[in-house]
Amino acid sequence: MSDFIRQYLVDLFQGVPISVYLVLLLALLIGVVIILSIKGFRGGCRVIAGLLLSVYILLVYCSTVFYRPGPSENNEYGFRPFGNYKAILDGRTNLIPESVMNVLVFIPIGILVKIAFCKMGIKNVLIIGMCLSLSIEIMQFIFDRGCSDVGDVINNTIGCLLGFGIYKLVELAFNKERQHS
């Protein structure tokens, strides 16, 4: 499984030119310095999280749509919700790692959305995750990049919700620690 994950990440980001990574990193560093100098560390954390969120989302779009290999006769389109889960249950276990990666890629989005917009609840995080994922799948379909699938929207949204849940668990643990101190 770890070999598949490594290969999945290599395949996912291999088409993105190094210049895109460098520009994103430079923009991120400059943004962090500017924000910390203006807001200070406390007030700047949410803004920095928003900046990180923007950069991460742009990187996801670059790797899944903008710099993904062009049209191929192997591109498949799945318009049946939970079709990938049914296929897995029918023995197509090769879909398991891809489904897991679709969840994992969106976990940082759920975490960063909650940090950047601290008052945001689970319903709004669900809507953001679903809309981001849906926009990726629609662009993949329109531009014939990769395999556009409703199951990916479900997995990405689950990942976003897991990120939100991870944030809430860490927040709960810190609040309990503060109460005992």
Biotite code that builds the C-alpha atoms (Angstrom):
import biotite.structure as struc

atoms = struc.array([
    struc.Atom([0.000, 0.000, 0.000], chain_id="A", res_id=1, res_name="MET", atom_name="CA", element="C"),
    struc.Atom([2.832, 2.466, 0.823], chain_id="A", res_id=2, res_name="SER", atom_name="CA", element="C"),
    struc.Atom([4.372, 1.855, -2.615], chain_id="A", res_id=3, res_name="ASP", atom_name="CA", element="C"),
    struc.Atom([1.038, 2.662, -4.217], chain_id="A", res_id=4, res_name="PHE", atom_name="CA", element="C"),
    struc.Atom([0.691, 5.867, -2.194], chain_id="A", res_id=5, res_name="ILE", atom_name="CA", element="C"),
    struc.Atom([4.206, 6.963, -3.146], chain_id="A", res_id=6, res_name="ARG", atom_name="CA", element="C"),
    struc.Atom([3.539, 6.195, -6.831], chain_id="A", res_id=7, res_name="GLN", atom_name="CA", element="C"),
    struc.Atom([0.135, 7.907, -6.659], chain_id="A", res_id=8, res_name="TYR", atom_name="CA", element="C"),
    struc.Atom([1.742, 11.102, -5.322], chain_id="A", res_id=9, res_name="LEU", atom_name="CA", element="C"),
    struc.Atom([4.516, 10.958, -7.930], chain_id="A", res_id=10, res_name="VAL", atom_name="CA", element="C"),
    struc.Atom([1.949, 10.517, -10.720], chain_id="A", res_id=11, res_name="ASP", atom_name="CA", element="C"),
    struc.Atom([-0.284, 13.211, -9.259], chain_id="A", res_id=12, res_name="LEU", atom_name="CA", element="C"),
    struc.Atom([2.370, 15.910, -9.162], chain_id="A", res_id=13, res_name="PHE", atom_name="CA", element="C"),
    struc.Atom([4.728, 14.848, -11.984], chain_id="A", res_id=14, res_name="GLN", atom_name="CA", element="C"),
    struc.Atom([3.124, 17.035, -14.647], chain_id="A", res_id=15, res_name="GLY", atom_name="CA", element="C"),
    struc.Atom([3.274, 20.207, -12.584], chain_id="A", res_id=16, res_name="VAL", atom_name="CA", element="C"),
    struc.Atom([6.315, 22.268, -13.602], chain_id="A", res_id=17, res_name="PRO", atom_name="CA", element="C"),
    struc.Atom([8.848, 23.056, -10.870], chain_id="A", res_id=18, res_name="ILE", atom_name="CA", element="C"),
    struc.Atom([8.314, 26.760, -11.562], chain_id="A", res_id=19, res_name="SER", atom_name="CA", element="C"),
    struc.Atom([4.734, 26.444, -10.271], chain_id="A", res_id=20, res_name="VAL", atom_name="CA", element="C"),
    struc.Atom([6.029, 24.980, -6.991], chain_id="A", res_id=21, res_name="TYR", atom_name="CA", element="C"),
    struc.Atom([8.658, 27.692, -6.687], chain_id="A", res_id=22, res_name="LEU", atom_name="CA", element="C"),
    struc.Atom([6.195, 30.522, -7.350], chain_id="A", res_id=23, res_name="VAL", atom_name="CA", element="C"),
    struc.Atom([3.719, 29.057, -4.838], chain_id="A", res_id=24, res_name="LEU", atom_name="CA", element="C"),
    struc.Atom([6.450, 28.622, -2.219], chain_id="A", res_id=25, res_name="LEU", atom_name="CA", element="C"),
    struc.Atom([7.753, 32.141, -2.787], chain_id="A", res_id=26, res_name="LEU", atom_name="CA", element="C"),
    struc.Atom([4.236, 33.611, -2.592], chain_id="A", res_id=27, res_name="ALA", atom_name="CA", element="C"),
    struc.Atom([3.623, 31.651, 0.592], chain_id="A", res_id=28, res_name="LEU", atom_name="CA", element="C"),
    struc.Atom([6.846, 32.806, 2.257], chain_id="A", res_id=29, res_name="LEU", atom_name="CA", element="C"),
    struc.Atom([6.326, 36.430, 1.279], chain_id="A", res_id=30, res_name="ILE", atom_name="CA", element="C"),
    struc.Atom([2.735, 36.261, 2.454], chain_id="A", res_id=31, res_name="GLY", atom_name="CA", element="C"),
    struc.Atom([3.738, 34.773, 5.816], chain_id="A", res_id=32, res_name="VAL", atom_name="CA", element="C"),
    struc.Atom([6.354, 37.462, 6.389], chain_id="A", res_id=33, res_name="VAL", atom_name="CA", element="C"),
    struc.Atom([3.941, 40.254, 5.468], chain_id="A", res_id=34, res_name="ILE", atom_name="CA", element="C"),
    struc.Atom([1.133, 38.851, 7.602], chain_id="A", res_id=35, res_name="ILE", atom_name="CA", element="C"),
    struc.Atom([3.337, 38.287, 10.647], chain_id="A", res_id=36, res_name="LEU", atom_name="CA", element="C"),
    struc.Atom([4.775, 41.779, 10.350], chain_id="A", res_id=37, res_name="SER", atom_name="CA", element="C"),
    struc.Atom([1.299, 43.344, 10.172], chain_id="A", res_id=38, res_name="ILE", atom_name="CA", element="C"),
    struc.Atom([-0.769, 41.157, 12.475], chain_id="A", res_id=39, res_name="LYS", atom_name="CA", element="C"),
    struc.Atom([1.757, 39.706, 14.848], chain_id="A", res_id=40, res_name="GLY", atom_name="CA", element="C"),
    struc.Atom([1.779, 35.993, 15.599], chain_id="A", res_id=41, res_name="PHE", atom_name="CA", element="C"),
    struc.Atom([-1.592, 35.672, 17.359], chain_id="A", res_id=42, res_name="ARG", atom_name="CA", element="C"),
    struc.Atom([-3.771, 37.502, 14.880], chain_id="A", res_id=43, res_name="GLY", atom_name="CA", element="C"),
    struc.Atom([-1.807, 36.260, 11.917], chain_id="A", res_id=44, res_name="GLY", atom_name="CA", element="C"),
    struc.Atom([-2.387, 32.538, 12.452], chain_id="A", res_id=45, res_name="CYS", atom_name="CA", element="C"),
    struc.Atom([-5.836, 32.539, 10.877], chain_id="A", res_id=46, res_name="ARG", atom_name="CA", element="C"),
    struc.Atom([-4.676, 34.649, 7.955], chain_id="A", res_id=47, res_name="VAL", atom_name="CA", element="C"),
    struc.Atom([-1.654, 32.386, 7.443], chain_id="A", res_id=48, res_name="ILE", atom_name="CA", element="C"),
    struc.Atom([-3.981, 29.361, 7.523], chain_id="A", res_id=49, res_name="ALA", atom_name="CA", element="C"),
    struc.Atom([-6.112, 31.052, 4.858], chain_id="A", res_id=50, res_name="GLY", atom_name="CA", element="C"),
    struc.Atom([-3.023, 31.671, 2.758], chain_id="A", res_id=51, res_name="LEU", atom_name="CA", element="C"),
    struc.Atom([-1.879, 28.071, 3.191], chain_id="A", res_id=52, res_name="LEU", atom_name="CA", element="C"),
    struc.Atom([-5.391, 26.926, 2.276], chain_id="A", res_id=53, res_name="LEU", atom_name="CA", element="C"),
    struc.Atom([-5.331, 29.004, -0.910], chain_id="A", res_id=54, res_name="SER", atom_name="CA", element="C"),
    struc.Atom([-1.919, 27.705, -1.929], chain_id="A", res_id=55, res_name="VAL", atom_name="CA", element="C"),
    struc.Atom([-2.885, 24.105, -1.139], chain_id="A", res_id=56, res_name="TYR", atom_name="CA", element="C"),
    struc.Atom([-6.128, 24.356, -3.141], chain_id="A", res_id=57, res_name="ILE", atom_name="CA", element="C"),
    struc.Atom([-4.228, 25.870, -6.083], chain_id="A", res_id=58, res_name="LEU", atom_name="CA", element="C"),
    struc.Atom([-1.714, 23.021, -5.917], chain_id="A", res_id=59, res_name="LEU", atom_name="CA", element="C"),
    struc.Atom([-4.558, 20.472, -5.894], chain_id="A", res_id=60, res_name="VAL", atom_name="CA", element="C"),
    struc.Atom([-6.110, 22.158, -8.962], chain_id="A", res_id=61, res_name="TYR", atom_name="CA", element="C"),
    struc.Atom([-2.717, 22.203, -10.704], chain_id="A", res_id=62, res_name="CYS", atom_name="CA", element="C"),
    struc.Atom([-2.118, 18.514, -10.079], chain_id="A", res_id=63, res_name="SER", atom_name="CA", element="C"),
    struc.Atom([-5.645, 17.272, -10.793], chain_id="A", res_id=64, res_name="THR", atom_name="CA", element="C"),
    struc.Atom([-6.682, 19.515, -13.698], chain_id="A", res_id=65, res_name="VAL", atom_name="CA", element="C"),
    struc.Atom([-4.309, 22.152, -15.066], chain_id="A", res_id=66, res_name="PHE", atom_name="CA", element="C"),
    struc.Atom([-1.145, 20.064, -15.474], chain_id="A", res_id=67, res_name="TYR", atom_name="CA", element="C"),
    struc.Atom([-2.700, 16.620, -15.690], chain_id="A", res_id=68, res_name="ARG", atom_name="CA", element="C"),
    struc.Atom([-1.982, 14.680, -18.891], chain_id="A", res_id=69, res_name="PRO", atom_name="CA", element="C"),
    struc.Atom([-4.390, 15.413, -21.725], chain_id="A", res_id=70, res_name="GLY", atom_name="CA", element="C"),
    struc.Atom([-7.114, 13.310, -23.262], chain_id="A", res_id=71, res_name="PRO", atom_name="CA", element="C"),
    struc.Atom([-6.709, 9.568, -23.299], chain_id="A", res_id=72, res_name="SER", atom_name="CA", element="C"),
    struc.Atom([-8.865, 6.681, -24.395], chain_id="A", res_id=73, res_name="GLU", atom_name="CA", element="C"),
    struc.Atom([-8.404, 5.263, -20.863], chain_id="A", res_id=74, res_name="ASN", atom_name="CA", element="C"),
    struc.Atom([-10.313, 8.124, -19.239], chain_id="A", res_id=75, res_name="ASN", atom_name="CA", element="C"),
    struc.Atom([-13.424, 6.820, -17.542], chain_id="A", res_id=76, res_name="GLU", atom_name="CA", element="C"),
    struc.Atom([-16.368, 8.732, -16.177], chain_id="A", res_id=77, res_name="TYR", atom_name="CA", element="C"),
    struc.Atom([-18.436, 7.536, -13.241], chain_id="A", res_id=78, res_name="GLY", atom_name="CA", element="C"),
    struc.Atom([-21.786, 9.136, -12.647], chain_id="A", res_id=79, res_name="PHE", atom_name="CA", element="C"),
    struc.Atom([-23.093, 6.612, -10.118], chain_id="A", res_id=80, res_name="ARG", atom_name="CA", element="C"),
    struc.Atom([-22.738, 7.719, -6.491], chain_id="A", res_id=81, res_name="PRO", atom_name="CA", element="C"),
    struc.Atom([-21.002, 5.012, -4.452], chain_id="A", res_id=82, res_name="PHE", atom_name="CA", element="C"),
    struc.Atom([-20.212, 3.151, -7.684], chain_id="A", res_id=83, res_name="GLY", atom_name="CA", element="C"),
    struc.Atom([-16.576, 2.852, -6.654], chain_id="A", res_id=84, res_name="ASN", atom_name="CA", element="C"),
    struc.Atom([-17.586, 1.263, -3.342], chain_id="A", res_id=85, res_name="TYR", atom_name="CA", element="C"),
    struc.Atom([-19.767, -1.262, -5.161], chain_id="A", res_id=86, res_name="LYS", atom_name="CA", element="C"),
    struc.Atom([-16.871, -2.022, -7.536], chain_id="A", res_id=87, res_name="ALA", atom_name="CA", element="C"),
    struc.Atom([-14.567, -2.577, -4.552], chain_id="A", res_id=88, res_name="ILE", atom_name="CA", element="C"),
    struc.Atom([-17.099, -4.941, -2.986], chain_id="A", res_id=89, res_name="LEU", atom_name="CA", element="C"),
    struc.Atom([-17.332, -6.745, -6.343], chain_id="A", res_id=90, res_name="ASP", atom_name="CA", element="C"),
    struc.Atom([-13.584, -7.443, -6.196], chain_id="A", res_id=91, res_name="GLY", atom_name="CA", element="C"),
    struc.Atom([-11.926, -4.425, -7.834], chain_id="A", res_id=92, res_name="ARG", atom_name="CA", element="C"),
    struc.Atom([-9.559, -3.959, -4.899], chain_id="A", res_id=93, res_name="THR", atom_name="CA", element="C"),
    struc.Atom([-7.235, -1.870, -7.082], chain_id="A", res_id=94, res_name="ASN", atom_name="CA", element="C"),
    struc.Atom([-9.666, 1.011, -6.426], chain_id="A", res_id=95, res_name="LEU", atom_name="CA", element="C"),
    struc.Atom([-9.052, 0.967, -2.652], chain_id="A", res_id=96, res_name="ILE", atom_name="CA", element="C"),
    struc.Atom([-5.756, 2.918, -2.623], chain_id="A", res_id=97, res_name="PRO", atom_name="CA", element="C"),
    struc.Atom([-7.127, 5.524, -5.030], chain_id="A", res_id=98, res_name="GLU", atom_name="CA", element="C"),
    struc.Atom([-10.226, 5.981, -2.867], chain_id="A", res_id=99, res_name="SER", atom_name="CA", element="C"),
    struc.Atom([-8.054, 6.318, 0.243], chain_id="A", res_id=100, res_name="VAL", atom_name="CA", element="C"),
    struc.Atom([-5.848, 8.906, -1.464], chain_id="A", res_id=101, res_name="MET", atom_name="CA", element="C"),
    struc.Atom([-8.908, 10.901, -2.543], chain_id="A", res_id=102, res_name="ASN", atom_name="CA", element="C"),
    struc.Atom([-9.859, 11.087, 1.131], chain_id="A", res_id=103, res_name="VAL", atom_name="CA", element="C"),
    struc.Atom([-6.330, 11.923, 2.337], chain_id="A", res_id=104, res_name="LEU", atom_name="CA", element="C"),
    struc.Atom([-5.768, 14.750, -0.172], chain_id="A", res_id=105, res_name="VAL", atom_name="CA", element="C"),
    struc.Atom([-8.736, 16.699, 1.250], chain_id="A", res_id=106, res_name="PHE", atom_name="CA", element="C"),
    struc.Atom([-7.978, 16.269, 4.972], chain_id="A", res_id=107, res_name="ILE", atom_name="CA", element="C"),
    struc.Atom([-5.679, 19.348, 5.024], chain_id="A", res_id=108, res_name="PRO", atom_name="CA", element="C"),
    struc.Atom([-8.460, 21.395, 3.439], chain_id="A", res_id=109, res_name="ILE", atom_name="CA", element="C"),
    struc.Atom([-10.846, 20.551, 6.289], chain_id="A", res_id=110, res_name="GLY", atom_name="CA", element="C"),
    struc.Atom([-8.205, 21.429, 8.880], chain_id="A", res_id=111, res_name="ILE", atom_name="CA", element="C"),
    struc.Atom([-7.139, 24.686, 7.222], chain_id="A", res_id=112, res_name="LEU", atom_name="CA", element="C"),
    struc.Atom([-10.730, 25.823, 6.589], chain_id="A", res_id=113, res_name="VAL", atom_name="CA", element="C"),
    struc.Atom([-11.493, 25.409, 10.297], chain_id="A", res_id=114, res_name="LYS", atom_name="CA", element="C"),
    struc.Atom([-8.347, 27.289, 11.347], chain_id="A", res_id=115, res_name="ILE", atom_name="CA", element="C"),
    struc.Atom([-8.812, 30.109, 8.834], chain_id="A", res_id=116, res_name="ALA", atom_name="CA", element="C"),
    struc.Atom([-12.530, 30.513, 9.526], chain_id="A", res_id=117, res_name="PHE", atom_name="CA", element="C"),
    struc.Atom([-12.748, 29.565, 13.199], chain_id="A", res_id=118, res_name="CYS", atom_name="CA", element="C"),
    struc.Atom([-16.499, 30.093, 13.560], chain_id="A", res_id=119, res_name="LYS", atom_name="CA", element="C"),
    struc.Atom([-17.273, 27.829, 10.607], chain_id="A", res_id=120, res_name="MET", atom_name="CA", element="C"),
    struc.Atom([-19.330, 24.748, 11.448], chain_id="A", res_id=121, res_name="GLY", atom_name="CA", element="C"),
    struc.Atom([-19.401, 21.281, 9.976], chain_id="A", res_id=122, res_name="ILE", atom_name="CA", element="C"),
    struc.Atom([-22.228, 22.094, 7.545], chain_id="A", res_id=123, res_name="LYS", atom_name="CA", element="C"),
    struc.Atom([-20.210, 24.865, 5.879], chain_id="A", res_id=124, res_name="ASN", atom_name="CA", element="C"),
    struc.Atom([-17.056, 22.713, 5.794], chain_id="A", res_id=125, res_name="VAL", atom_name="CA", element="C"),
    struc.Atom([-19.129, 19.973, 4.118], chain_id="A", res_id=126, res_name="LEU", atom_name="CA", element="C"),
    struc.Atom([-20.379, 22.454, 1.502], chain_id="A", res_id=127, res_name="ILE", atom_name="CA", element="C"),
    struc.Atom([-16.872, 23.827, 0.859], chain_id="A", res_id=128, res_name="ILE", atom_name="CA", element="C"),
    struc.Atom([-15.376, 20.340, 0.486], chain_id="A", res_id=129, res_name="GLY", atom_name="CA", element="C"),
    struc.Atom([-18.157, 19.227, -1.821], chain_id="A", res_id=130, res_name="MET", atom_name="CA", element="C"),
    struc.Atom([-17.997, 22.366, -3.976], chain_id="A", res_id=131, res_name="CYS", atom_name="CA", element="C"),
    struc.Atom([-14.199, 22.237, -4.329], chain_id="A", res_id=132, res_name="LEU", atom_name="CA", element="C"),
    struc.Atom([-14.278, 18.578, -5.274], chain_id="A", res_id=133, res_name="SER", atom_name="CA", element="C"),
    struc.Atom([-17.224, 19.012, -7.625], chain_id="A", res_id=134, res_name="LEU", atom_name="CA", element="C"),
    struc.Atom([-15.443, 21.877, -9.389], chain_id="A", res_id=135, res_name="SER", atom_name="CA", element="C"),
    struc.Atom([-12.375, 19.649, -9.902], chain_id="A", res_id=136, res_name="ILE", atom_name="CA", element="C"),
    struc.Atom([-14.469, 16.793, -11.295], chain_id="A", res_id=137, res_name="GLU", atom_name="CA", element="C"),
    struc.Atom([-16.428, 19.124, -13.605], chain_id="A", res_id=138, res_name="ILE", atom_name="CA", element="C"),
    struc.Atom([-13.187, 20.646, -14.943], chain_id="A", res_id=139, res_name="MET", atom_name="CA", element="C"),
    struc.Atom([-11.706, 17.167, -15.432], chain_id="A", res_id=140, res_name="GLN", atom_name="CA", element="C"),
    struc.Atom([-14.802, 16.232, -17.423], chain_id="A", res_id=141, res_name="PHE", atom_name="CA", element="C"),
    struc.Atom([-14.862, 19.432, -19.501], chain_id="A", res_id=142, res_name="ILE", atom_name="CA", element="C"),
    struc.Atom([-11.126, 19.399, -20.262], chain_id="A", res_id=143, res_name="PHE", atom_name="CA", element="C"),
    struc.Atom([-10.907, 15.578, -20.504], chain_id="A", res_id=144, res_name="ASP", atom_name="CA", element="C"),
    struc.Atom([-8.245, 15.351, -17.790], chain_id="A", res_id=145, res_name="ARG", atom_name="CA", element="C"),
    struc.Atom([-8.144, 12.205, -15.676], chain_id="A", res_id=146, res_name="GLY", atom_name="CA", element="C"),
    struc.Atom([-11.159, 10.217, -14.574], chain_id="A", res_id=147, res_name="CYS", atom_name="CA", element="C"),
    struc.Atom([-14.110, 12.312, -13.519], chain_id="A", res_id=148, res_name="SER", atom_name="CA", element="C"),
    struc.Atom([-16.160, 10.408, -10.955], chain_id="A", res_id=149, res_name="ASP", atom_name="CA", element="C"),
    struc.Atom([-18.939, 11.187, -8.498], chain_id="A", res_id=150, res_name="VAL", atom_name="CA", element="C"),
    struc.Atom([-17.234, 8.766, -6.099], chain_id="A", res_id=151, res_name="GLY", atom_name="CA", element="C"),
    struc.Atom([-14.244, 11.118, -5.977], chain_id="A", res_id=152, res_name="ASP", atom_name="CA", element="C"),
    struc.Atom([-16.545, 13.942, -4.824], chain_id="A", res_id=153, res_name="VAL", atom_name="CA", element="C"),
    struc.Atom([-17.830, 11.698, -2.037], chain_id="A", res_id=154, res_name="ILE", atom_name="CA", element="C"),
    struc.Atom([-14.309, 10.624, -0.999], chain_id="A", res_id=155, res_name="ASN", atom_name="CA", element="C"),
    struc.Atom([-12.942, 14.191, -1.128], chain_id="A", res_id=156, res_name="ASN", atom_name="CA", element="C"),
    struc.Atom([-15.873, 15.464, 0.942], chain_id="A", res_id=157, res_name="THR", atom_name="CA", element="C"),
    struc.Atom([-15.299, 12.696, 3.490], chain_id="A", res_id=158, res_name="ILE", atom_name="CA", element="C"),
    struc.Atom([-11.641, 13.787, 3.654], chain_id="A", res_id=159, res_name="GLY", atom_name="CA", element="C"),
    struc.Atom([-12.636, 17.401, 4.246], chain_id="A", res_id=160, res_name="CYS", atom_name="CA", element="C"),
    struc.Atom([-14.992, 16.331, 7.045], chain_id="A", res_id=161, res_name="LEU", atom_name="CA", element="C"),
    struc.Atom([-12.252, 14.150, 8.569], chain_id="A", res_id=162, res_name="LEU", atom_name="CA", element="C"),
    struc.Atom([-9.937, 17.179, 8.573], chain_id="A", res_id=163, res_name="GLY", atom_name="CA", element="C"),
    struc.Atom([-12.599, 19.180, 10.389], chain_id="A", res_id=164, res_name="PHE", atom_name="CA", element="C"),
    struc.Atom([-12.998, 16.304, 12.874], chain_id="A", res_id=165, res_name="GLY", atom_name="CA", element="C"),
    struc.Atom([-9.248, 16.075, 13.445], chain_id="A", res_id=166, res_name="ILE", atom_name="CA", element="C"),
    struc.Atom([-9.138, 19.801, 14.196], chain_id="A", res_id=167, res_name="TYR", atom_name="CA", element="C"),
    struc.Atom([-12.051, 19.494, 16.637], chain_id="A", res_id=168, res_name="LYS", atom_name="CA", element="C"),
    struc.Atom([-10.405, 16.522, 18.416], chain_id="A", res_id=169, res_name="LEU", atom_name="CA", element="C"),
    struc.Atom([-7.128, 18.407, 18.826], chain_id="A", res_id=170, res_name="VAL", atom_name="CA", element="C"),
    struc.Atom([-9.036, 21.477, 20.025], chain_id="A", res_id=171, res_name="GLU", atom_name="CA", element="C"),
    struc.Atom([-10.920, 19.348, 22.553], chain_id="A", res_id=172, res_name="LEU", atom_name="CA", element="C"),
    struc.Atom([-7.691, 17.768, 23.810], chain_id="A", res_id=173, res_name="ALA", atom_name="CA", element="C"),
    struc.Atom([-6.059, 21.198, 24.264], chain_id="A", res_id=174, res_name="PHE", atom_name="CA", element="C"),
    struc.Atom([-9.109, 22.570, 26.052], chain_id="A", res_id=175, res_name="ASN", atom_name="CA", element="C"),
    struc.Atom([-9.105, 19.618, 28.458], chain_id="A", res_id=176, res_name="LYS", atom_name="CA", element="C"),
    struc.Atom([-5.381, 20.119, 29.049], chain_id="A", res_id=177, res_name="GLU", atom_name="CA", element="C"),
    struc.Atom([-5.957, 23.800, 29.838], chain_id="A", res_id=178, res_name="ARG", atom_name="CA", element="C"),
    struc.Atom([-8.709, 22.927, 32.308], chain_id="A", res_id=179, res_name="GLN", atom_name="CA", element="C"),
    struc.Atom([-6.403, 20.541, 34.180], chain_id="A", res_id=180, res_name="HIS", atom_name="CA", element="C"),
    struc.Atom([-3.539, 23.048, 34.329], chain_id="A", res_id=181, res_name="SER", atom_name="CA", element="C"),
])
